[in-house]
Amino acid sequence: MSKRFYKYFFLYICLLFVQSGYSQELIHNDTLRKDGKIHHFVLFPAVLHSPELSWAFGGAGSYYFKYSHKDSLVRTSYIQALGLATLRRQLIFGFDGSIFFPNEAYILRLNGSASRFPDRFWGLGNNSLSSNLEHYTISQYYLFPQLLRNVYKKFYVGIAYESQNVFSFEYGNPNGPSIFDTENVAGRKGSFTSGIGVMLLWDSRNNAFSSSRGFYFQYYTNRFTNALGSQFNYSSHILDIRKYFTLGKTSVMACQFLGNFNIGDVPIRSMANIGSSSIMRGYYEGRYTDKDLIAVQTELRQHLYKRFGMVLFAGVGRVADSFSQFDFSGLKPSLGGGLRVAIDKSEKLNARLDLGYGERSHGVYLNLAEAF
């Protein structure tokens, strides 16, 4: 799987795990260590579903902790790992985490994956044809650690290292020339990218898993260069803006803007894509692929009864070869809804089941934590 794995990594989990008794055990099994740190650890079987994977089965582990039980304003830190095998013969290992240091003076965020991943490609651009479908398989690993320093209130400045090694790229069309060759797609022979980037973050959300109020702004830029061993030279810019509104006692409105812009010689596995479990739900991730992406979405979250809730979401987006090509024509819609089951009320951690519809496509998503 590509570096896109971390965007929908938040542990897709088997429904048995959300049974009332087990989730209560998770809540009440916190322990207080001698150093004052609250922590708990859980292992569980995992079941995942998305358009990219079909059904996947494996195991997962989560470690949640706080540096001090006295500092209730510091968000809960977590490290999660997941191993899966899918019905499409995909093998995936991934890890993800955010560590909030005392007073949130520093935040360490970790993302990574290793996989062998059969995938699909329809060609580049916002108007690629469904008849162009071609299958290919990659083997890769991906690393993306980030260290952020608080400089003012909720404002953080950080540095990140990003590296992806696609060391095997198998493709070919038995019915004729491959679209990878006819479109001269960069990275079709494999790729290694390496770059050091800068991140700016304002994060006033009240919860890392399911925010009900606050503002989130993140700008990340990275320069991938031969000087750091990268086989491709390009610049990447990602802008992620989110706002959360509390509507009464049981409703939340969440809004997001996402822009992904790449300039230079960009390999296919580093390009921007429409479709994922976090934004533009309803599309196979990579159904529309190009250097740049702009997408917006909004989601209404409604608590129903005890541990149960529901959401309605809508969004639009499109990809382009350059920023100058963006306009309002060719926007792809995303609509859908889902159910929520709280597995840890104190941390507002939900298991979610979403059904998304796109343009002549749809997707079912089963995973943990809100989409954004």
VEXGUBA-355463 format. One record per residue (C-alpha): residue in one letter; x, y, z. Coordinates in nm, 4 decimals, padded with zeros to 6 digits. Layout:
residues N
residu, x, y, z
A, X, Y, Z
...
end
This chain:
residues 372
residu, x, y, z
M, 00.0000, 00.0000, 00.0000
S, 00.1152, 00.3540, -00.0633
K, 00.1751, 00.6316, 00.1824
R, -00.1987, 00.7000, 00.1555
F, -00.2464, 00.4144, 00.4048
Y, -00.2071, 00.6371, 00.7098
K, -00.5032, 00.8518, 00.6056
Y, -00.7489, 00.5710, 00.6663
F, -00.5424, 00.3735, 00.9139
F, -00.7428, 00.4396, 01.2326
L, -00.8027, 00.0726, 01.3089
Y, -01.0993, -00.0865, 01.1407
I, -01.2307, -00.3117, 01.4131
C, -01.4499, -00.6198, 01.4482
L, -01.8010, -00.5584, 01.5755
L, -01.7526, -00.7997, 01.8644
F, -01.5167, -00.5477, 02.0177
V, -01.7899, -00.2881, 02.0566
Q, -02.0104, -00.5070, 02.2718
S, -02.1053, -00.3275, 02.5912
G, -01.9240, -00.5546, 02.8320
Y, -01.5914, -00.5426, 02.6527
S, -01.5951, -00.1689, 02.6051
Q, -01.6736, -00.1169, 02.9722
E, -01.3715, -00.3316, 03.0546
L, -01.1576, -00.1084, 02.8343
I, -01.2799, 00.2014, 03.0125
H, -01.2288, 00.0755, 03.3658
N, -00.8988, -00.1078, 03.3201
D, -00.6854, 00.2072, 03.3361
T, -00.3913, 00.1732, 03.5717
L, -00.1873, 00.4372, 03.7514
R, 00.1849, 00.3730, 03.7306
K, 00.4395, 00.4799, 03.9909
D, 00.5378, 00.7732, 03.7712
G, 00.1760, 00.8963, 03.7739
K, 00.1056, 00.8019, 03.4133
I, -00.2391, 00.6636, 03.3332
H, -00.2248, 00.3917, 03.0709
H, -00.4087, 00.0962, 02.9237
F, -00.3308, -00.1565, 02.6538
V, -00.5629, -00.3791, 02.4544
L, -00.5239, -00.6445, 02.1856
F, -00.8161, -00.7441, 01.9678
P, -00.9061, -00.9101, 01.6381
A, -00.9800, -00.6652, 01.3569
V, -01.2123, -00.6714, 01.0592
L, -01.1780, -00.3986, 00.7961
H, -01.3843, -00.3029, 00.4943
S, -01.3262, -00.0408, 00.2269
P, -01.3540, -00.0259, -00.1534
E, -00.9754, -00.0632, -00.1829
L, -00.9516, -00.3734, 00.0335
S, -01.2871, -00.5480, 00.0242
W, -01.2858, -00.7510, 00.3490
A, -00.9688, -00.7770, 00.5529
F, -00.8941, -00.9772, 00.8655
G, -00.6156, -00.9600, 01.1181
G, -00.5175, -00.8296, 01.4574
A, -00.4570, -00.4938, 01.6183
G, -00.3205, -00.3444, 01.9356
S, -00.3752, -00.0060, 02.0966
Y, -00.1883, 00.1614, 02.3808
Y, -00.3497, 00.4705, 02.5325
F, -00.1862, 00.6799, 02.8009
K, -00.1521, 01.0188, 02.9677
Y, 00.1679, 01.1464, 03.1235
S, -00.0146, 01.2570, 03.4363
H, -00.3577, 01.1907, 03.5784
K, -00.3472, 01.5431, 03.7250
D, -00.3285, 01.7160, 03.3872
S, -00.6810, 01.6664, 03.2534
L, -00.6344, 01.9276, 02.9783
V, -00.3708, 01.7220, 02.7969
R, -00.5249, 01.4967, 02.5335
T, -00.4851, 01.1205, 02.5537
S, -00.1809, 00.9847, 02.3704
Y, -00.2075, 00.6678, 02.1684
I, 00.0002, 00.4249, 01.9626
Q, -00.1785, 00.1733, 01.7417
A, -00.0569, -00.1126, 01.5219
L, -00.2458, -00.3273, 01.2755
G, -00.1706, -00.6348, 01.0643
L, -00.4114, -00.7523, 00.7934
A, -00.4622, -00.9928, 00.5069
T, -00.7426, -00.9173, 00.2597
L, -00.9613, -01.1159, 00.0240
R, -00.7744, -00.9404, -00.2594
R, -00.4470, -01.0989, -00.1429
Q, -00.3157, -00.7779, 00.0062
L, -00.0816, -00.7954, 00.3058
I, -00.0605, -00.4858, 00.5237
F, 00.1153, -00.3780, 00.8407
G, 00.0739, -00.0268, 00.9719
F, 00.1261, 00.1836, 01.2805
D, -00.0050, 00.5225, 01.3822
G, 00.0202, 00.7372, 01.6926
S, 00.0168, 01.0770, 01.8582
I, 00.2074, 01.1419, 02.1815
F, 00.1144, 01.4548, 02.3773
F, 00.3929, 01.5543, 02.6157
P, 00.3261, 01.7371, 02.9466
N, 00.1407, 02.0660, 02.8927
E, 00.1384, 01.9663, 02.5232
A, 00.4670, 02.1506, 02.4813
Y, 00.5601, 01.8906, 02.2211
I, 00.3594, 01.6527, 02.0046
L, 00.5220, 01.3521, 01.8402
R, 00.3183, 01.1980, 01.5587
L, 00.4104, 00.8678, 01.3970
N, 00.2837, 00.7071, 01.0766
G, 00.4173, 00.4133, 00.8826
S, 00.3259, 00.1087, 00.6801
A, 00.4692, -00.1868, 00.4928
S, 00.2646, -00.3827, 00.2434
R, 00.2244, -00.5856, -00.0692
F, -00.0775, -00.4315, -00.2348
P, -00.2640, -00.5251, -00.5544
D, -00.4308, -00.2021, -00.6713
R, -00.6195, -00.0438, -00.9612
F, -00.5446, 00.2401, -01.2019
W, -00.7657, 00.4215, -01.4527
G, -00.5152, 00.6734, -01.5841
L, -00.4324, 01.0287, -01.4821
G, -00.6743, 01.3173, -01.4666
N, -01.0172, 01.4200, -01.3517
N, -01.1893, 01.2597, -01.6514
S, -01.0259, 00.9170, -01.6670
L, -01.2545, 00.6503, -01.8149
S, -01.3821, 00.3497, -01.6230
S, -01.3014, 00.1371, -01.9296
N, -00.9302, 00.2155, -01.8770
L, -00.9153, 00.0026, -01.5620
E, -00.5821, -00.1763, -01.5220
H, -00.4582, -00.3870, -01.2321
Y, -00.1107, -00.3593, -01.0830
T, 00.0731, -00.4629, -00.7653
I, 00.3271, -00.2822, -00.5502
S, 00.5443, -00.3721, -00.2532
Q, 00.6499, -00.0793, -00.0364
Y, 00.7308, 00.0714, 00.2986
Y, 00.6483, 00.4221, 00.4204
L, 00.7716, 00.6327, 00.7165
F, 00.6420, 00.9724, 00.8296
P, 00.7506, 01.0888, 01.1804
Q, 00.6669, 01.4469, 01.2839
L, 00.7820, 01.6466, 01.5864
L, 00.5926, 01.9652, 01.6712
R, 00.6784, 02.2364, 01.9272
N, 00.4204, 02.4615, 02.0878
V, 00.5179, 02.8256, 02.0309
Y, 00.1984, 03.0174, 02.1163
K, -00.1277, 02.8972, 02.2725
K, -00.2518, 02.6250, 02.0337
F, 00.0019, 02.7031, 01.7596
Y, 00.2742, 02.4494, 01.6790
V, 00.5726, 02.4519, 01.4447
G, 00.7397, 02.1272, 01.3525
I, 00.9686, 01.9291, 01.1315
A, 00.8938, 01.6041, 00.9521
Y, 01.0790, 01.3403, 00.7567
E, 00.8882, 01.1563, 00.4851
S, 01.0153, 00.8550, 00.2935
Q, 00.8553, 00.5941, 00.0719
N, 01.0231, 00.3049, -00.1050
V, 00.8153, 00.1315, -00.3724
F, 01.0691, -00.1432, -00.4382
S, 00.8416, -00.3563, -00.6566
F, 00.5936, -00.2305, -00.9174
E, 00.4281, -00.4964, -01.1329
Y, 00.1941, -00.3940, -01.4154
G, 00.0871, -00.5008, -01.7610
N, -00.2239, -00.5153, -01.9756
P, -00.2778, -00.8555, -02.1433
N, -00.5195, -00.6966, -02.3919
G, -00.2843, -00.4357, -02.5294
P, -00.0455, -00.1531, -02.4325
S, -00.0441, -00.0600, -02.0665
I, -00.1890, 00.2772, -01.9728
F, 00.1153, 00.3264, -01.7486
D, 00.3314, 00.3279, -02.0627
T, 00.0982, 00.5177, -02.2953
E, 00.0633, 00.7985, -02.0379
N, 00.4327, 00.7793, -01.9436
V, 00.3408, 00.7628, -01.5740
A, 00.6280, 00.8579, -01.3425
G, 00.7204, 00.5918, -01.0867
R, 00.5849, 00.2961, -01.2853
K, 00.9207, 00.1203, -01.2478
G, 00.9244, 00.1771, -00.8731
S, 01.0308, 00.4788, -00.6728
F, 01.2187, 00.5957, -00.3668
T, 01.1293, 00.9356, -00.2246
S, 01.2930, 01.1126, 00.0674
G, 01.2375, 01.4624, 00.1979
I, 01.2443, 01.6866, 00.5035
G, 00.9487, 01.9155, 00.5522
V, 00.8056, 02.1883, 00.7716
M, 00.4655, 02.1784, 00.9401
L, 00.2519, 02.4568, 01.0850
L, -00.0351, 02.3519, 01.3108
W, -00.3094, 02.5275, 01.5048
D, -00.5142, 02.2725, 01.6953
S, -00.7814, 02.3848, 01.9404
R, -01.0004, 02.0748, 01.9069
N, -01.1392, 01.9453, 02.2336
N, -01.0850, 01.5787, 02.1429
A, -00.8493, 01.3922, 01.9111
F, -01.0992, 01.1162, 01.8224
S, -01.4348, 01.2934, 01.7943
S, -01.4228, 01.6713, 01.8159
S, -01.7355, 01.8679, 01.9021
R, -01.5803, 02.2150, 01.9014
G, -01.2594, 02.3852, 01.8005
F, -01.0504, 02.4702, 01.4960
Y, -00.7791, 02.2755, 01.3174
F, -00.5333, 02.4236, 01.0659
Q, -00.2368, 02.2353, 00.9247
Y, -00.0021, 02.3348, 00.6476
Y, 00.2701, 02.0909, 00.5506
T, 00.5346, 02.1374, 00.2840
N, 00.8144, 01.9026, 00.1861
R, 01.0910, 01.9090, -00.0703
F, 01.1895, 01.5678, -00.2051
T, 01.5380, 01.5917, -00.3483
N, 01.8295, 01.3858, -00.4767
A, 02.0388, 01.5374, -00.1979
L, 01.8424, 01.3205, 00.0473
G, 01.8528, 01.0127, -00.1744
S, 01.5192, 01.0680, -00.3485
Q, 01.4919, 00.9395, -00.7053
F, 01.2362, 01.2113, -00.7837
N, 01.2620, 01.5872, -00.7318
Y, 00.9377, 01.7595, -00.6430
S, 00.7676, 01.9780, -00.3858
S, 00.4542, 01.8829, -00.1945
H, 00.2099, 02.1201, -00.0212
I, -00.0857, 02.0012, 00.1884
L, -00.3415, 02.2334, 00.3485
D, -00.5962, 02.0823, 00.5910
I, -00.8531, 02.3130, 00.7570
R, -01.1320, 02.1894, 00.9867
K, -01.3951, 02.3610, 01.1994
Y, -01.6334, 02.2035, 01.4508
F, -01.9616, 02.3540, 01.5726
T, -02.1755, 02.2322, 01.8624
L, -02.5445, 02.2435, 01.7674
G, -02.7395, 02.1945, 02.0866
K, -02.6637, 01.9173, 02.3329
T, -02.6574, 01.6219, 02.0930
S, -02.5517, 01.7529, 01.7495
V, -02.2196, 01.8534, 01.5956
M, -02.1443, 02.0050, 01.2553
A, -01.7932, 01.9328, 01.1202
C, -01.6441, 02.0977, 00.8098
Q, -01.3169, 02.0347, 00.6264
F, -01.1166, 02.1768, 00.3363
L, -00.8288, 01.9709, 00.1975
G, -00.5800, 02.0808, -00.0651
N, -00.2922, 01.8656, -00.1903
F, -00.0579, 02.0280, -00.4429
N, 00.2573, 01.8747, -00.5952
I, 00.5036, 02.0474, -00.8267
G, 00.7732, 01.8673, -01.0245
D, 00.8418, 01.5068, -01.1185
V, 00.5842, 01.3311, -00.8970
P, 00.5727, 00.9470, -00.8884
I, 00.2316, 00.7854, -00.9156
R, 00.2231, 00.6571, -00.5566
S, 00.2787, 01.0104, -00.4236
M, 00.0082, 01.1829, -00.6283
A, -00.3193, 01.3199, -00.4929
N, -00.6288, 01.1009, -00.5073
I, -01.0032, 01.1236, -00.4812
G, -01.1476, 00.8665, -00.2435
S, -01.0642, 00.7355, 00.1044
S, -01.2365, 00.6528, 00.4313
S, -01.1675, 01.0070, 00.5556
I, -01.2674, 01.2312, 00.2620
M, -01.4571, 01.1790, -00.0639
R, -01.6096, 00.8606, 00.0715
G, -01.7805, 00.6573, -00.1998
Y, -01.4865, 00.6428, -00.4415
Y, -01.2135, 00.3837, -00.4733
E, -00.8993, 00.5628, -00.3567
G, -00.7143, 00.6536, -00.6736
R, -01.0181, 00.6347, -00.9035
Y, -00.9194, 00.9882, -01.0019
T, -00.5486, 01.0651, -00.9629
D, -00.3301, 01.3606, -01.0533
K, -00.0740, 01.5984, -00.9076
D, -00.3255, 01.8247, -00.7303
L, -00.6463, 01.7817, -00.5318
I, -00.9025, 02.0172, -00.3816
A, -01.1889, 01.8734, -00.1748
V, -01.4391, 02.0002, 00.0828
Q, -01.6819, 01.8110, 00.3028
T, -01.9276, 01.8665, 00.5839
E, -02.0715, 01.6166, 00.8281
L, -02.3670, 01.6348, 01.0690
R, -02.3160, 01.4121, 01.3736
Q, -02.6196, 01.3288, 01.5833
H, -02.6320, 01.1342, 01.9085
L, -02.9344, 00.9014, 01.9139
Y, -02.9534, 00.6856, 02.2258
K, -02.6979, 00.5796, 02.4866
R, -02.3977, 00.4522, 02.2859
F, -02.5540, 00.5002, 01.9423
G, -02.5386, 00.7855, 01.6947
M, -02.5587, 00.8617, 01.3253
V, -02.4026, 01.0968, 01.0706
L, -02.4894, 01.2491, 00.7338
F, -02.2088, 01.3782, 00.5121
A, -02.1609, 01.5516, 00.1777
G, -01.8619, 01.6744, -00.0163
V, -01.7181, 01.7674, -00.3540
G, -01.3704, 01.7488, -00.5020
R, -01.1613, 01.7204, -00.8138
V, -00.8024, 01.6565, -00.9239
A, -00.5920, 01.8465, -01.1777
D, -00.2443, 01.8481, -01.3285
S, -00.1748, 02.1977, -01.1935
F, -00.3422, 02.4592, -00.9776
S, -00.4243, 02.6751, -01.2820
Q, -00.6480, 02.3984, -01.4182
F, -00.8906, 02.4032, -01.1245
D, -01.2418, 02.5279, -01.1930
F, -01.5958, 02.4361, -01.0958
S, -01.6477, 02.2014, -01.3899
G, -01.5990, 01.8317, -01.3322
L, -01.6537, 01.8419, -00.9549
K, -01.7093, 01.4932, -00.8157
P, -01.9849, 01.4593, -00.5516
S, -01.9693, 01.2530, -00.2329
L, -02.2821, 01.1794, -00.0282
G, -02.3664, 00.9330, 00.2438
G, -02.4408, 00.8489, 00.6017
G, -02.3383, 00.6181, 00.8781
L, -02.3914, 00.4716, 01.2208
R, -02.1794, 00.5216, 01.5323
V, -02.1276, 00.3040, 01.8406
A, -01.9324, 00.4471, 02.1349
I, -01.6734, 00.1989, 02.2579
D, -01.5136, 00.4410, 02.5045
K, -01.7414, 00.7215, 02.6203
S, -01.4741, 00.8946, 02.8276
E, -01.2465, 00.9348, 02.5242
K, -01.5341, 00.9831, 02.2736
L, -01.3971, 00.6950, 02.0710
N, -01.6508, 00.5535, 01.8231
A, -01.6651, 00.2576, 01.5917
R, -01.8188, 00.3766, 01.2654
L, -01.9937, 00.2207, 00.9696
D, -02.0297, 00.4551, 00.6702
L, -02.1959, 00.4124, 00.3319
G, -02.0728, 00.6651, 00.0751
Y, -02.1927, 00.7330, -00.2781
G, -01.9926, 00.8968, -00.5531
E, -02.0339, 00.9436, -00.9258
R, -02.1396, 00.5953, -01.0443
S, -01.9638, 00.4398, -00.7450
H, -02.0148, 00.3623, -00.3797
G, -01.8184, 00.2348, -00.0825
V, -01.8760, 00.0779, 00.2580
Y, -01.6363, 00.1723, 00.5389
L, -01.5980, 00.0070, 00.8778
N, -01.3396, 00.1612, 01.1085
L, -01.2557, 00.3385, 01.4329
A, -01.2720, 00.7149, 01.5139
E, -01.4431, 00.9811, 01.3084
A, -01.3414, 01.0519, 00.9496
F, -01.1967, 01.3917, 01.0460
end
